[in-house]
């Protein structure tokens, strides 16, 4: 049995309806009672994590914004942000290459967008070029309307990393130091553990590094091929309790 478990949320721990199944919650409770550390590793902002977890899993440490911020006991312990001037350069470049793309920035745990968008979560519409004067956790933009040549023409500062997520429809730009794997390393150091002590679960491209570098990487059946190829094994889908299936097997082996 591994000493720690890293769990992506959407498409992994959470079912398609956004819930954690009773089976999965029960297995995770058993892992915690066995002394196993559990870490949430998600693209979501910190304000959303507590509301997505059942009460039995409240208080877990979590990695947000795909590694740009790390929280333990509700306090931020790691931050890899984009400097304001760099963030403005990124926004300007996206506007130049694809003026039809909606662009947003995560600042101080809130979303600021340059136009109205269809979103179930609250946000504020601002002029990003005028508004950004604080460090930015990440810049997001709509890639669905960007043709392949324009997408290849995107160039971002070398201190940043660009990733396509959500099936290639969403672009994310973050600090090059930010990843779920580096966020895990920071937490594990506090517990005298290493990545080899971790079994990690994920379903999307931001999970690839974590799945590849942890002691065991488990991809969900609903993950794209490049994510599955980075993992040591593939489990059932998020709607089939894929996380629980693997952890039950490990607990039985223990």
C-alpha positions as CSV (number, residue, x, y, z in Angstrom):
1,X,0.0,0.0,0.0
2,X,1.3,3.5,-0.8
3,X,1.7,6.1,1.9
4,X,-0.1,8.9,0.0
5,X,-2.8,9.2,-2.7
6,X,-3.1,12.1,-5.1
7,X,-6.6,12.6,-6.6
8,X,-7.6,14.9,-9.5
9,X,-11.2,16.0,-9.1
10,X,-13.2,16.5,-12.4
11,X,-13.3,13.3,-14.4
12,X,-11.5,11.3,-11.7
13,X,-12.7,11.5,-8.1
14,X,-16.0,13.3,-9.1
15,X,-18.6,11.6,-11.2
16,X,-20.1,13.3,-14.1
17,X,-22.8,14.8,-11.9
18,X,-20.1,16.4,-9.7
19,X,-20.6,14.0,-6.7
20,X,-18.3,11.5,-4.9
21,X,-19.9,8.1,-4.7
22,X,-20.6,6.5,-1.4
23,X,-18.4,3.6,-2.3
24,X,-15.4,5.9,-3.1
25,X,-15.9,8.0,0.0
26,X,-16.0,4.9,2.1
27,X,-12.8,3.5,0.7
28,X,-11.0,6.9,1.1
29,X,-12.2,7.0,4.8
30,X,-10.6,3.5,5.2
31,X,-7.4,4.7,3.7
32,X,-7.3,7.7,6.1
33,X,-7.9,5.4,9.0
34,X,-5.0,3.3,7.8
35,X,-2.7,6.3,8.0
36,X,-2.5,7.1,4.3
37,X,-2.2,10.8,3.3
38,X,-4.7,12.0,0.7
39,X,-4.1,15.1,-1.4
40,X,-6.5,16.7,-3.9
41,X,-4.8,17.9,-7.1
42,X,-7.0,19.9,-9.3
43,X,-7.3,22.7,-11.9
44,X,-10.0,24.2,-9.8
45,X,-9.5,27.4,-7.8
46,X,-9.2,27.0,-4.0
47,X,-12.6,28.6,-3.3
48,X,-14.3,25.6,-5.1
49,X,-12.5,22.7,-3.5
50,X,-14.3,22.4,-0.1
51,X,-17.8,22.6,-1.7
52,X,-17.0,19.7,-4.1
53,X,-15.9,17.3,-1.3
54,X,-18.1,15.4,1.1
55,X,-17.9,16.3,4.7
56,X,-15.9,13.2,5.5
57,X,-13.1,14.5,3.2
58,X,-13.0,18.1,4.4
59,X,-9.7,19.4,5.7
60,X,-7.6,17.6,3.1
61,X,-4.6,19.4,1.7
62,X,-5.1,20.5,-1.9
63,X,-3.2,21.6,-5.0
64,X,-5.1,24.1,-7.0
65,X,-4.8,25.7,-10.4
66,X,-2.9,22.6,-11.6
67,X,-0.1,23.4,-9.2
68,X,0.1,27.2,-9.1
69,X,-1.1,27.1,-5.4
70,X,-0.9,24.6,-2.6
71,X,-3.0,24.6,0.6
72,X,-2.6,22.8,3.9
73,X,-5.0,23.2,6.8
74,X,-6.7,25.9,4.8
75,X,-3.5,28.0,4.5
76,X,-1.6,28.7,1.3
77,X,1.9,27.2,1.6
78,X,3.1,27.4,-2.0
79,X,2.4,30.0,-4.8
80,X,3.8,29.9,-8.3
81,X,2.2,33.0,-9.9
82,X,2.7,35.0,-13.1
83,X,4.0,38.5,-12.7
84,X,1.4,41.2,-13.6
85,X,3.4,42.6,-16.5
86,X,3.9,39.1,-17.9
87,X,0.2,38.3,-17.6
88,X,-0.6,41.5,-19.5
89,X,1.7,40.4,-22.3
90,X,0.0,37.0,-22.4
91,X,-3.5,38.6,-22.6
92,X,-2.3,41.0,-25.3
93,X,-0.8,38.2,-27.4
94,X,-4.0,36.1,-27.2
95,X,-6.1,39.1,-28.2
96,X,-3.7,39.7,-31.2
97,X,-3.7,36.1,-32.4
98,X,-7.4,35.3,-31.7
99,X,-9.5,38.4,-30.9
100,X,-12.6,36.3,-30.7
101,X,-11.4,34.2,-27.8
102,X,-12.7,35.0,-24.3
103,X,-9.8,35.5,-21.9
104,X,-9.9,35.3,-18.1
105,X,-7.4,35.6,-15.3
106,X,-7.4,34.0,-11.8
107,X,-6.4,36.7,-9.2
108,X,-6.7,36.4,-5.4
109,X,-9.0,33.4,-5.8
110,X,-11.4,35.1,-8.1
111,X,-12.1,35.0,-11.9
112,X,-11.9,38.1,-14.0
113,X,-13.0,37.9,-17.6
114,X,-12.7,40.3,-20.6
115,X,-16.3,39.6,-21.7
116,X,-19.4,37.8,-20.6
117,X,-19.2,34.0,-20.9
118,X,-21.4,31.0,-20.2
119,X,-20.3,29.9,-16.8
120,X,-22.0,28.2,-13.8
121,X,-19.5,30.0,-11.5
122,X,-19.5,33.7,-10.7
123,X,-17.0,36.1,-12.2
124,X,-16.4,39.8,-12.9
125,X,-16.1,41.3,-16.4
126,X,-13.1,43.8,-16.6
127,X,-10.6,45.3,-19.0
128,X,-7.8,42.8,-18.2
129,X,-5.1,45.0,-19.7
130,X,-6.1,47.8,-17.3
131,X,-7.1,45.6,-14.4
132,X,-4.2,43.2,-13.9
133,X,-1.8,44.7,-11.4
134,X,-1.4,41.7,-9.0
135,X,0.2,38.3,-9.5
136,X,-1.9,35.9,-11.6
137,X,-2.4,32.2,-10.8
138,X,-3.3,31.4,-14.4
139,X,-4.6,32.9,-17.6
140,X,-7.3,30.9,-19.4
141,X,-8.7,31.4,-22.9
142,X,-11.2,29.7,-25.2
143,X,-9.4,27.6,-27.9
144,X,-12.6,26.2,-29.5
145,X,-12.7,29.1,-32.0
146,X,-8.9,29.1,-32.8
147,X,-7.8,27.4,-36.1
148,X,-4.9,25.1,-35.9
149,X,-2.4,27.5,-37.6
150,X,-3.3,30.3,-35.2
151,X,-2.9,27.9,-32.3
152,X,0.6,26.9,-33.4
153,X,1.4,30.6,-33.7
154,X,0.8,31.3,-30.0
155,X,4.1,32.2,-28.3
156,X,4.3,32.7,-24.5
157,X,7.1,33.9,-22.3
158,X,9.6,31.2,-21.5
159,X,8.9,31.5,-17.7
160,X,5.4,30.3,-18.5
161,X,3.9,27.0,-19.7
162,X,0.9,26.6,-22.0
163,X,-1.4,23.6,-21.9
164,X,-4.5,22.6,-23.8
165,X,-7.2,21.0,-21.6
166,X,-10.9,20.0,-21.8
167,X,-10.4,18.1,-25.0
168,X,-8.4,20.9,-26.6
169,X,-11.1,23.5,-26.1
170,X,-9.5,25.4,-23.2
171,X,-6.0,27.0,-23.1
172,X,-4.2,27.5,-19.7
173,X,-1.1,29.6,-19.2
174,X,0.7,29.3,-15.9
175,X,4.1,29.7,-14.3
176,X,6.6,27.2,-15.7
177,X,7.3,26.1,-12.1
178,X,3.6,25.2,-11.5
179,X,2.5,21.6,-11.9
180,X,0.6,19.0,-9.9
181,X,3.9,17.1,-9.5
182,X,5.8,20.1,-8.1
183,X,2.9,20.8,-5.8
184,X,3.0,17.3,-4.5
185,X,6.7,17.4,-3.9
186,X,6.2,20.5,-1.7
187,X,3.6,18.7,0.4
188,X,5.5,15.4,0.6
189,X,8.6,17.2,1.9
190,X,6.6,18.2,4.9
191,X,5.8,14.5,5.6
192,X,9.3,13.2,4.8
193,X,7.9,11.4,1.7
194,X,8.8,11.3,-2.0
195,X,6.8,10.9,-5.2
196,X,7.6,7.2,-5.1
197,X,5.4,6.9,-2.0
198,X,2.3,8.2,-4.0
199,X,-0.4,6.5,-6.1
200,X,-1.9,9.3,-8.4
201,X,-5.1,9.3,-10.3
202,X,-6.0,11.6,-13.2
203,X,-7.8,11.9,-16.5
204,X,-6.5,15.0,-18.4
205,X,-3.3,16.4,-19.8
206,X,-2.3,18.5,-16.7
207,X,-2.2,15.1,-14.9
208,X,0.4,13.6,-17.2
209,X,3.5,14.7,-15.2
210,X,2.0,13.6,-11.9
211,X,1.0,10.2,-13.3
212,X,4.4,9.6,-14.8
213,X,6.5,10.7,-11.8
214,X,4.6,9.1,-8.9
215,X,5.2,5.6,-7.7
216,X,2.1,4.5,-9.5
217,X,0.1,6.5,-12.0
218,X,-3.5,5.5,-12.7
219,X,-5.4,6.9,-15.6
220,X,-9.2,6.8,-15.8
221,X,-10.9,4.9,-18.6
222,X,-12.4,8.3,-19.7
223,X,-8.9,9.8,-20.2
224,X,-7.5,10.5,-23.6
225,X,-4.8,8.2,-25.1
226,X,-1.8,10.5,-24.2
227,X,-2.9,10.4,-20.5
228,X,-3.3,6.7,-20.5
229,X,0.1,6.2,-22.0
230,X,1.7,8.2,-19.2
231,X,0.2,5.9,-16.5
232,X,1.2,2.6,-15.1
233,X,-2.3,1.3,-15.4
234,X,-5.8,2.2,-16.5
235,X,-8.8,1.8,-14.2
236,X,-12.6,2.1,-14.7
237,X,-14.2,5.5,-15.6
238,X,-15.1,8.1,-13.0
239,X,-18.7,7.1,-13.3
240,X,-17.8,3.5,-12.6
241,X,-15.9,4.2,-9.3
242,X,-12.5,3.7,-11.0
243,X,-10.6,5.2,-8.0
244,X,-12.4,3.0,-5.5
245,X,-11.7,-0.1,-7.6
246,X,-8.0,0.4,-7.4
247,X,-7.9,1.4,-3.8
248,X,-10.0,-1.6,-2.7
249,X,-7.6,-3.9,-4.5
250,X,-4.6,-2.2,-2.7
251,X,-6.3,-2.4,0.7
252,X,-7.0,-6.1,0.2
253,X,-3.4,-6.7,-0.8
254,X,-2.3,-4.9,2.3
